[in-house]
């Protein structure tokens, strides 16, 4: 089997200090490199649509949630793990692009609810299709059983890392 960049890195460390255990790099290094390649593929898929990954995230969170009364910007910020100020910047951009609209919150005169416009719904669907195609291209070397095994292993790591964060 050919060597990848992580194999070369591990070999270099072994030559430098054979006592050093760098076996974790076999997994973590590959996770990081694969994540970087996967993220770049997603960015490349969204660029022709004029969207950033942050735009995609907001649009498809709104689309996925499909809340008839709209979504509170604070809830969007919590989902994206960003500050409300950062979310406001994202929403301003999407509003200028005509993809979202802010409507008054009927339960709180000081608040707004975020809704996708018809154009926003269409671009969100196109963006999701582009991202899913990029994901499929990235995963193409893996068969169904390999994908299932990888997904299960990554889930164990993610559950351990997230701890009780997702319970709230």
C-alpha positions as CSV (number, residue, x, y, z in Angstrom):
1,X,0.0,0.0,0.0
2,X,1.4,3.5,-0.8
3,X,2.4,5.8,1.9
4,X,0.4,8.9,2.8
5,X,1.6,12.1,4.5
6,X,1.0,10.6,8.0
7,X,3.0,7.5,7.3
8,X,5.9,9.8,6.2
9,X,5.5,11.9,9.4
10,X,5.5,8.7,11.6
11,X,8.6,7.4,9.8
12,X,10.4,10.7,10.3
13,X,9.6,10.6,14.1
14,X,10.7,7.0,14.3
15,X,14.1,7.9,12.7
16,X,14.4,10.9,15.0
17,X,13.6,9.1,18.2
18,X,12.5,5.4,18.1
19,X,11.4,5.6,21.8
20,X,8.8,8.2,21.0
21,X,5.3,6.7,20.7
22,X,3.5,8.6,17.9
23,X,1.0,5.9,17.1
24,X,-1.9,8.3,17.9
25,X,-0.9,10.3,14.8
26,X,-2.0,7.3,12.8
27,X,-5.6,8.3,13.7
28,X,-5.5,11.9,14.8
29,X,-3.3,13.1,12.0
30,X,-5.5,11.3,9.5
31,X,-8.6,12.7,11.1
32,X,-7.2,16.3,10.8
33,X,-5.9,15.8,7.3
34,X,-9.2,14.2,6.1
35,X,-11.2,17.0,7.8
36,X,-9.1,19.7,6.0
37,X,-9.6,18.0,2.6
38,X,-13.4,17.4,3.3
39,X,-13.8,21.1,4.4
40,X,-12.0,22.3,1.3
41,X,-14.3,20.1,-0.9
42,X,-17.3,21.7,0.7
43,X,-16.0,25.2,0.3
44,X,-15.2,24.5,-3.3
45,X,-18.8,23.1,-3.8
46,X,-20.3,26.3,-2.2
47,X,-18.2,28.9,-4.0
48,X,-20.0,28.7,-7.3
49,X,-23.2,29.5,-5.4
50,X,-21.7,32.5,-3.8
51,X,-22.0,31.0,-0.3
52,X,-19.6,30.5,2.6
53,X,-19.8,27.5,4.8
54,X,-21.3,29.8,7.5
55,X,-24.0,30.9,5.0
56,X,-24.7,27.3,4.2
57,X,-24.9,26.4,7.9
58,X,-27.5,29.1,8.7
59,X,-29.6,28.5,5.6
60,X,-29.8,24.7,6.0
61,X,-30.3,24.9,9.8
62,X,-33.4,27.1,9.1
63,X,-34.5,24.7,6.3
64,X,-33.9,21.6,8.5
65,X,-35.8,23.0,11.5
66,X,-38.6,24.2,9.3
67,X,-40.2,26.2,12.2
68,X,-43.4,27.7,11.0
69,X,-43.1,30.7,13.3
70,X,-39.5,31.3,12.4
71,X,-36.3,30.7,14.4
72,X,-34.9,32.9,17.1
73,X,-31.4,34.2,16.3
74,X,-30.2,33.1,19.7
75,X,-31.2,29.5,18.9
76,X,-29.3,29.7,15.6
77,X,-26.2,31.1,17.4
78,X,-26.3,28.2,20.0
79,X,-26.6,25.6,17.2
80,X,-23.6,27.1,15.4
81,X,-21.7,27.5,18.7
82,X,-21.0,31.2,18.0
83,X,-21.8,34.5,19.7
84,X,-25.1,36.3,19.0
85,X,-23.0,39.2,17.5
86,X,-21.4,36.8,15.0
87,X,-24.8,35.4,14.2
88,X,-26.1,38.9,13.6
89,X,-23.3,39.5,11.0
90,X,-24.2,36.2,9.3
91,X,-27.9,37.1,9.2
92,X,-27.2,40.6,7.9
93,X,-25.3,39.1,5.0
94,X,-28.0,36.6,4.2
95,X,-30.6,39.3,4.5
96,X,-28.7,41.5,2.0
97,X,-28.6,38.6,-0.3
98,X,-32.4,38.2,-0.1
99,X,-32.2,34.7,1.4
100,X,-33.7,35.4,4.8
101,X,-36.1,37.9,6.3
102,X,-36.6,39.1,9.9
103,X,-40.1,39.3,11.1
104,X,-41.3,40.6,14.5
105,X,-41.6,37.9,17.2
106,X,-45.4,37.8,18.1
107,X,-44.5,36.9,21.7
108,X,-41.8,39.5,22.3
109,X,-41.9,42.9,20.7
110,X,-38.2,43.3,21.2
111,X,-37.2,40.2,19.3
112,X,-37.3,38.9,15.7
113,X,-37.8,35.5,14.1
114,X,-35.8,34.4,11.1
115,X,-37.5,32.9,8.1
116,X,-36.1,31.7,4.8
117,X,-37.4,33.5,1.7
118,X,-38.4,31.6,-1.4
119,X,-34.9,32.4,-2.8
120,X,-33.3,31.3,0.4
121,X,-35.2,28.0,0.3
122,X,-34.0,27.4,-3.3
123,X,-30.4,28.3,-2.6
124,X,-30.4,26.2,0.6
125,X,-31.6,23.2,-1.4
126,X,-29.0,23.7,-4.2
127,X,-26.2,24.2,-1.6
128,X,-27.2,21.0,0.3
129,X,-27.2,19.0,-3.0
130,X,-23.7,20.4,-3.8
131,X,-22.4,19.7,-0.3
132,X,-23.8,16.1,-0.3
133,X,-22.2,15.5,-3.7
134,X,-18.9,16.7,-2.4
135,X,-19.2,14.5,0.6
136,X,-20.0,11.5,-1.6
137,X,-17.0,12.2,-3.8
138,X,-14.8,12.4,-0.7
139,X,-16.1,9.1,0.6
140,X,-16.0,7.3,-2.7
141,X,-13.0,5.1,-1.9
142,X,-15.0,3.5,1.0
143,X,-17.5,0.8,0.5
144,X,-20.7,0.7,2.6
145,X,-19.3,-1.5,5.3
146,X,-16.2,0.7,5.6
147,X,-18.4,3.8,5.9
148,X,-20.6,2.1,8.6
149,X,-17.5,1.1,10.6
150,X,-15.9,4.5,10.3
151,X,-19.1,6.3,11.2
152,X,-19.5,4.0,14.3
153,X,-15.9,4.6,15.4
154,X,-16.2,8.3,15.0
155,X,-19.5,8.4,16.9
156,X,-17.8,6.7,19.9
157,X,-15.0,9.4,19.8
158,X,-17.5,12.2,19.4
159,X,-19.8,11.0,22.2
160,X,-16.8,10.7,24.5
161,X,-15.6,14.2,23.5
162,X,-19.0,15.9,23.7
163,X,-19.8,14.3,27.1
164,X,-23.0,15.8,28.4
165,X,-22.8,18.9,26.2
166,X,-25.5,17.5,23.9
167,X,-27.9,16.6,26.6
168,X,-29.0,20.2,27.1
